[in-house]
């Protein structure tokens, strides 16, 4: 991909602002810093920015070590709340990104591997017991932030041949298998509101398409495993079951194709409320759902699916009203997530014409993010919704090369 120099220059500036853990939060909005072991909001996530820069020769390993030490400060948690975005698994993901194929951090990584595998085994035991009971799943059972899709993303990167990786993928296959008690709903239909709580506004729960908390992350992980391994029985059929459900709810309007972020039992496929079209973010919108569909198209050799996904993204990028709905800058809810997803999808587009059209939009999207950042009086340094995530996305388009650290695995974009 052709580098965008202004993006790299801005990434350098933002990274310099985040060089010191002692001062990085000085310009953050009120509310204080997150727990250091948080990938989303703590030092662990900001370390990922400096790791990518050090791998590329635009940063130094001393800064990485400073941030890693800050992230590891305090008691390591492997409790019930531990997952890819928190605790031992978060530190394992970040440290593995730093180590790559070198001898760095190997002793610490061994301890983190043991803790993360233990966390994953507990999640798996609880998930299989839930399936056996016939109850509906909670989103945190399978999502990328708190659940097994996120843990699977890490294990597949860290040790694809380890039995725990295959066990997570096998669980995700089982998750998609039809349940007798599901009453026509998919097996991943949850009985709660999108915030994970029981609510009178969602008396029969909802079906979630998103990458952050929905089935999009499962589809992305299964597709990546189908493409590059490891393989477990039933993965293709599981991906096809998810695709059949998302196809049922695919919408078309004057802008182009789109998927709802979630649906409730009062919706019907042919008449989805237009208000259910989400902003084009990673967490629920086209930045995540289109990438999951493109990966599925690659994995299933389904060019029509790939083309639909790429059209959905391109028509969104060409619609000012959709872009204006992204008022935030970050990877989760904002423009940075759309920028990173667009770069990834551009590198694997189905045709030269589509590649050229998406490439043209990358420059405009970079300029939009730069303007948004320039208008912020206070900038939160964090990875998921703040400056560190913006800097990483800008670094990607600025260098025009895939992340050396594989940092966007935590978004399941790759």
C-alpha positions as CSV (number, residue, x, y, z in Angstrom):
1,X,0.0,0.0,0.0
2,X,1.1,3.5,-0.7
3,X,2.2,5.3,2.5
4,X,0.5,8.5,3.6
5,X,3.3,10.7,5.0
6,X,1.1,13.1,6.8
7,X,-0.4,10.2,8.8
8,X,3.0,9.0,9.9
9,X,4.0,12.5,10.9
10,X,0.9,12.9,13.1
11,X,1.5,9.4,14.6
12,X,5.0,10.4,15.6
13,X,3.6,13.5,17.3
14,X,1.0,11.6,19.2
15,X,3.5,8.9,20.2
16,X,5.8,11.6,21.6
17,X,3.0,12.9,23.8
18,X,2.7,9.4,25.2
19,X,6.4,8.7,25.8
20,X,6.3,9.0,29.6
21,X,3.8,7.1,31.8
22,X,4.3,9.8,34.4
23,X,2.9,12.6,32.2
24,X,0.7,10.8,29.6
25,X,-2.5,11.4,31.6
26,X,-1.8,15.1,32.3
27,X,-4.1,16.2,29.4
28,X,-6.8,13.5,29.8
29,X,-10.4,14.4,30.7
30,X,-11.4,14.2,34.3
31,X,-11.9,10.7,35.7
32,X,-8.4,9.3,36.3
33,X,-6.5,6.6,34.6
34,X,-7.6,3.0,34.2
35,X,-6.2,0.0,35.9
36,X,-2.6,-0.6,34.4
37,X,-3.5,-4.1,33.3
38,X,-6.3,-2.8,31.1
39,X,-5.7,-3.2,27.4
40,X,-8.5,-0.8,26.6
41,X,-7.6,2.0,28.9
42,X,-4.5,1.4,30.9
43,X,-0.7,1.3,30.4
44,X,-0.9,-2.2,28.8
45,X,-2.7,-0.7,25.8
46,X,-0.4,2.3,25.4
47,X,2.6,0.0,25.5
48,X,1.3,-1.6,22.3
49,X,1.8,1.7,20.5
50,X,5.4,1.9,21.5
51,X,5.9,-1.8,20.7
52,X,4.8,-1.3,17.1
53,X,7.0,1.8,16.7
54,X,10.0,0.0,18.2
55,X,9.6,-2.9,15.8
56,X,9.5,-0.4,12.9
57,X,12.5,1.5,14.1
58,X,10.5,4.7,14.9
59,X,10.7,4.1,18.6
60,X,13.0,2.6,21.2
61,X,12.8,-0.5,23.4
62,X,13.6,1.5,26.5
63,X,10.3,3.3,26.1
64,X,8.6,0.0,25.6
65,X,10.1,-1.4,28.8
66,X,9.0,1.7,30.8
67,X,5.4,1.2,29.7
68,X,5.5,-2.6,30.2
69,X,6.8,-2.0,33.7
70,X,4.0,0.4,34.3
71,X,1.4,-2.1,33.0
72,X,2.8,-4.9,35.2
73,X,2.7,-2.8,38.3
74,X,0.6,-4.3,41.1
75,X,-0.9,-7.7,41.6
76,X,-1.6,-9.6,38.4
77,X,-5.3,-10.5,38.0
78,X,-6.5,-13.8,36.6
79,X,-9.9,-13.5,38.2
80,X,-13.3,-13.9,36.7
81,X,-13.0,-10.5,35.0
82,X,-9.8,-11.4,33.2
83,X,-9.9,-11.6,29.4
84,X,-8.1,-10.3,26.4
85,X,-8.8,-6.7,27.5
86,X,-7.9,-7.2,31.2
87,X,-5.4,-8.8,33.5
88,X,-3.0,-11.7,32.7
89,X,-4.4,-12.3,29.1
90,X,-4.0,-8.6,28.3
91,X,-0.4,-8.5,29.5
92,X,0.3,-11.8,27.7
93,X,-1.0,-10.4,24.4
94,X,1.0,-7.2,24.7
95,X,4.2,-9.0,25.8
96,X,3.8,-11.5,22.9
97,X,3.5,-8.6,20.5
98,X,6.8,-7.3,21.9
99,X,8.6,-10.6,21.9
100,X,7.7,-11.9,18.5
101,X,10.4,-14.4,17.5
102,X,13.1,-12.9,19.8
103,X,14.3,-13.9,23.3
104,X,12.6,-10.9,24.9
105,X,10.4,-11.4,27.9
106,X,10.4,-15.2,27.6
107,X,10.4,-15.9,31.3
108,X,7.6,-13.5,32.0
109,X,5.7,-14.8,29.0
110,X,5.9,-18.4,30.4
111,X,4.2,-17.3,33.6
112,X,1.6,-15.3,31.7
113,X,0.9,-18.2,29.4
114,X,0.2,-20.5,32.4
115,X,-2.2,-17.9,33.9
116,X,-4.0,-17.2,30.6
117,X,-4.5,-20.8,29.8
118,X,-6.0,-21.3,33.2
119,X,-8.3,-18.4,32.7
120,X,-9.3,-19.8,29.3
121,X,-10.0,-23.2,30.7
122,X,-12.3,-21.8,33.3
123,X,-14.2,-19.8,30.7
124,X,-14.5,-22.9,28.6
125,X,-15.8,-25.1,31.4
126,X,-18.5,-22.4,32.2
127,X,-19.4,-22.1,28.6
128,X,-19.9,-25.8,28.0
129,X,-21.9,-26.1,31.2
130,X,-24.2,-23.3,29.9
131,X,-24.6,-25.0,26.5
132,X,-25.4,-28.3,28.2
133,X,-28.1,-26.6,30.4
134,X,-29.8,-25.2,27.3
135,X,-29.7,-21.6,28.7
136,X,-29.1,-18.6,26.4
137,X,-25.5,-17.3,26.4
138,X,-24.3,-14.1,28.0
139,X,-22.4,-11.8,25.6
140,X,-19.4,-12.0,27.9
141,X,-19.2,-15.7,27.3
142,X,-18.2,-15.4,23.6
143,X,-17.3,-11.8,22.8
144,X,-13.9,-10.4,22.0
145,X,-13.6,-8.0,25.0
146,X,-14.5,-10.3,27.9
147,X,-15.1,-13.7,26.3
148,X,-13.7,-16.6,24.4
149,X,-13.4,-14.9,21.0
150,X,-10.9,-12.6,22.5
151,X,-9.0,-15.3,24.3
152,X,-9.1,-17.4,21.1
153,X,-7.6,-14.5,19.2
154,X,-4.7,-14.3,21.6
155,X,-4.1,-18.1,21.7
156,X,-4.2,-18.4,17.9
157,X,-1.5,-15.7,17.7
158,X,0.6,-16.9,20.6
159,X,0.6,-20.7,20.1
160,X,-1.8,-21.8,17.3
161,X,-0.9,-25.5,17.9
162,X,-1.5,-25.6,21.6
163,X,-4.6,-27.7,22.6
164,X,-6.3,-24.7,24.2
165,X,-6.5,-22.9,20.9
166,X,-8.3,-25.8,19.3
167,X,-10.5,-26.1,22.3
168,X,-11.6,-22.5,22.0
169,X,-12.4,-22.9,18.3
170,X,-14.3,-26.1,19.0
171,X,-16.4,-24.3,21.6
172,X,-17.2,-21.5,19.1
173,X,-18.4,-24.2,16.7
174,X,-20.6,-25.6,19.4
175,X,-21.9,-22.1,20.2
176,X,-23.4,-21.8,16.7
177,X,-25.1,-25.2,16.7
178,X,-28.9,-24.9,16.7
179,X,-30.6,-25.3,20.1
180,X,-34.0,-27.0,20.5
181,X,-35.0,-24.3,22.9
182,X,-34.0,-21.4,20.7
183,X,-37.5,-20.9,19.1
184,X,-36.2,-20.0,15.7
185,X,-33.5,-17.7,17.0
186,X,-29.8,-18.4,16.5
187,X,-28.0,-20.2,19.3
188,X,-26.0,-17.0,20.2
189,X,-29.2,-15.0,20.9
190,X,-28.8,-13.4,24.3
191,X,-31.5,-12.9,26.9
192,X,-30.2,-9.5,28.0
193,X,-29.9,-5.9,26.8
194,X,-26.8,-4.7,24.9
195,X,-25.3,-3.6,28.2
196,X,-25.4,-7.2,29.4
197,X,-28.1,-6.6,32.0
198,X,-31.7,-7.9,32.1
199,X,-33.9,-5.0,31.0
200,X,-37.7,-4.5,30.5
201,X,-36.8,-2.8,27.2
202,X,-35.4,-6.1,26.0
203,X,-37.9,-8.6,27.4
204,X,-36.8,-11.3,25.0
205,X,-33.2,-10.2,24.7
206,X,-31.5,-9.5,21.4
207,X,-29.3,-10.7,18.6
208,X,-26.0,-8.9,18.4
209,X,-24.1,-8.5,15.1
210,X,-21.2,-6.4,16.5
211,X,-17.5,-7.1,16.7
212,X,-17.1,-5.9,20.3
213,X,-19.9,-7.8,21.9
214,X,-21.6,-9.8,19.1
215,X,-21.3,-12.7,16.7
216,X,-19.1,-10.6,14.3
217,X,-16.0,-11.4,16.4
218,X,-16.8,-15.2,16.3
219,X,-17.2,-15.0,12.5
220,X,-13.9,-13.2,12.2
221,X,-12.0,-15.6,14.3
222,X,-13.4,-18.7,12.7
223,X,-12.7,-17.2,9.2
224,X,-9.1,-16.4,10.2
225,X,-8.6,-19.9,11.4
226,X,-10.1,-21.4,8.2
227,X,-7.7,-19.3,6.2
228,X,-4.5,-19.9,8.2
229,X,-5.3,-22.5,10.9
230,X,-5.5,-24.2,13.2
231,X,-8.4,-26.3,11.9
232,X,-11.0,-28.1,14.0
233,X,-14.0,-30.0,12.7
234,X,-17.1,-28.0,11.9
235,X,-15.5,-24.6,11.5
236,X,-16.7,-24.1,8.0
237,X,-20.3,-25.1,8.8
238,X,-20.2,-22.8,11.9
239,X,-19.1,-19.8,9.7
240,X,-21.8,-20.7,7.2
241,X,-24.5,-20.7,9.9
242,X,-23.4,-17.3,11.1
243,X,-23.3,-16.0,7.5
244,X,-26.8,-17.3,6.8
245,X,-28.2,-15.3,9.7
246,X,-26.4,-12.1,8.8
247,X,-27.5,-12.5,5.2
248,X,-31.1,-12.8,6.4
249,X,-30.8,-9.4,8.0
250,X,-28.7,-7.6,5.4
251,X,-30.3,-4.4,4.3
252,X,-30.1,-2.2,1.2
253,X,-31.0,1.5,0.9
254,X,-30.1,4.4,-1.3
255,X,-26.6,4.5,0.2
256,X,-25.8,0.8,-0.1
257,X,-25.8,-2.4,1.8
258,X,-25.7,-2.4,5.6
259,X,-26.3,-4.7,8.7
260,X,-28.0,-3.7,11.9
261,X,-25.9,-3.5,15.0
262,X,-28.5,-5.6,16.8
263,X,-32.0,-6.8,16.5
264,X,-34.9,-7.6,18.8
265,X,-37.7,-10.2,18.4
266,X,-40.1,-7.5,17.1
267,X,-38.0,-7.0,14.0
268,X,-38.6,-8.8,10.7
269,X,-35.9,-9.2,8.1
270,X,-37.6,-7.4,5.3
271,X,-38.5,-4.3,7.4
272,X,-35.7,-3.6,9.8
273,X,-36.1,-0.2,11.4
274,X,-33.7,2.2,9.7
275,X,-32.8,3.6,13.1
276,X,-31.0,0.3,13.8
277,X,-28.4,1.2,11.2
278,X,-25.4,1.9,13.5
279,X,-22.7,4.5,13.1
280,X,-19.8,3.1,11.0
281,X,-17.7,2.2,14.0
282,X,-15.7,-0.9,14.7
283,X,-17.7,-2.0,17.8
284,X,-21.2,-2.3,16.0
285,X,-20.9,-0.7,12.6
286,X,-19.5,-1.3,9.2
287,X,-15.9,-1.0,10.2
288,X,-16.3,-4.3,12.1
289,X,-19.2,-6.1,10.4
290,X,-17.9,-5.5,6.9
291,X,-14.4,-6.8,7.8
292,X,-15.9,-9.9,9.4
293,X,-17.9,-10.5,6.2
294,X,-14.9,-9.9,4.0
295,X,-12.9,-12.4,6.0
296,X,-15.7,-14.9,5.8
297,X,-15.8,-14.4,2.0
298,X,-12.1,-15.1,1.8
299,X,-12.4,-18.2,4.0
300,X,-15.4,-19.6,2.2
301,X,-14.2,-18.7,-1.3
302,X,-17.4,-16.6,-1.6
303,X,-16.6,-13.6,-3.9
304,X,-20.1,-12.3,-3.7
305,X,-19.8,-11.9,0.1
306,X,-16.5,-10.2,-0.2
307,X,-17.9,-7.8,-2.8
308,X,-20.9,-7.0,-0.7
309,X,-18.7,-6.2,2.3
310,X,-16.4,-4.0,0.3
311,X,-19.4,-2.2,-1.3
312,X,-20.9,-1.6,2.2
313,X,-17.7,-0.1,3.3
314,X,-17.0,2.0,0.2
315,X,-20.5,3.4,0.0
316,X,-20.4,4.4,3.7
317,X,-17.0,6.1,3.2
318,X,-18.6,8.1,0.3
319,X,-21.6,9.2,2.4
320,X,-20.9,12.4,4.4
321,X,-24.0,11.8,6.6
322,X,-22.6,8.4,7.7
323,X,-19.1,9.7,8.4
324,X,-20.5,12.7,10.4
325,X,-22.1,10.1,12.7
326,X,-18.6,9.3,13.9
327,X,-18.1,12.2,16.3
328,X,-15.4,10.4,18.3
329,X,-11.8,9.6,17.3
330,X,-11.0,6.2,18.8
331,X,-10.7,2.6,17.6
332,X,-13.9,1.4,19.2
333,X,-16.4,4.2,18.6
334,X,-14.6,6.5,16.3
335,X,-12.8,7.3,13.1
336,X,-9.5,5.5,14.0
337,X,-11.3,2.2,14.0
338,X,-12.9,2.9,10.6
339,X,-9.5,3.9,9.3
340,X,-7.8,0.7,10.4
341,X,-10.6,-1.5,9.1
342,X,-10.5,0.3,5.8
343,X,-6.8,-0.2,5.4
344,X,-7.1,-3.9,6.2
345,X,-10.0,-4.3,3.7
346,X,-8.2,-2.4,1.0
347,X,-5.3,-4.8,1.2
348,X,-7.6,-7.7,0.4
349,X,-10.2,-6.2,-1.9
350,X,-11.6,-8.3,-4.7
351,X,-10.7,-6.1,-7.7
352,X,-8.3,-3.4,-8.8
353,X,-11.1,-1.0,-9.2
354,X,-12.3,-1.5,-5.6
355,X,-8.7,-1.3,-4.3
356,X,-8.2,2.0,-6.0
357,X,-11.6,3.4,-4.8
358,X,-10.9,2.4,-1.2
359,X,-7.3,3.7,-1.4
360,X,-8.6,7.1,-2.5
361,X,-10.9,7.2,0.6
362,X,-8.0,6.4,3.0
363,X,-6.5,9.9,2.4
364,X,-9.8,11.6,3.1
365,X,-10.4,9.5,6.2
366,X,-6.9,10.3,7.5
367,X,-7.5,14.0,7.0
368,X,-10.8,13.7,8.8
369,X,-9.2,12.0,11.8
370,X,-6.4,14.7,11.9
371,X,-9.0,17.5,12.0
372,X,-10.9,15.7,14.8
373,X,-7.8,15.3,16.8
374,X,-6.9,19.0,16.3
375,X,-10.2,20.1,17.7
376,X,-9.8,18.1,21.0
377,X,-9.0,20.3,24.0
378,X,-8.3,17.2,26.1
379,X,-7.0,13.9,24.7
380,X,-7.4,10.7,26.6
381,X,-4.2,8.6,26.1
382,X,-5.8,5.2,26.1
383,X,-5.8,2.6,23.4
384,X,-9.4,1.7,22.7
385,X,-11.0,5.2,22.7
386,X,-8.0,7.5,22.9
387,X,-4.8,8.8,21.4
388,X,-2.8,5.6,21.5
389,X,-5.3,3.9,19.2
390,X,-5.5,6.8,16.9
391,X,-1.7,6.8,16.6
392,X,-1.6,3.1,15.8
393,X,-4.1,3.5,13.0
394,X,-2.3,6.5,11.6
395,X,1.0,4.6,11.9
396,X,-0.5,1.8,9.7
397,X,-1.6,4.1,6.9
398,X,1.5,6.2,7.3
399,X,3.9,3.3,6.7
400,X,1.6,1.5,4.3
401,X,2.6,-1.8,5.8
402,X,0.8,-4.4,8.0
403,X,1.5,-4.0,11.7
404,X,4.7,-5.9,12.6
405,X,3.4,-6.5,16.1
406,X,0.0,-7.7,14.9
407,X,-1.6,-5.2,17.3
408,X,-5.0,-5.1,15.5
409,X,-5.5,-8.8,16.4
410,X,-7.2,-7.5,19.5
411,X,-9.9,-6.0,17.3
412,X,-10.0,-9.2,15.2
413,X,-9.4,-7.2,12.1
414,X,-6.5,-9.6,11.3
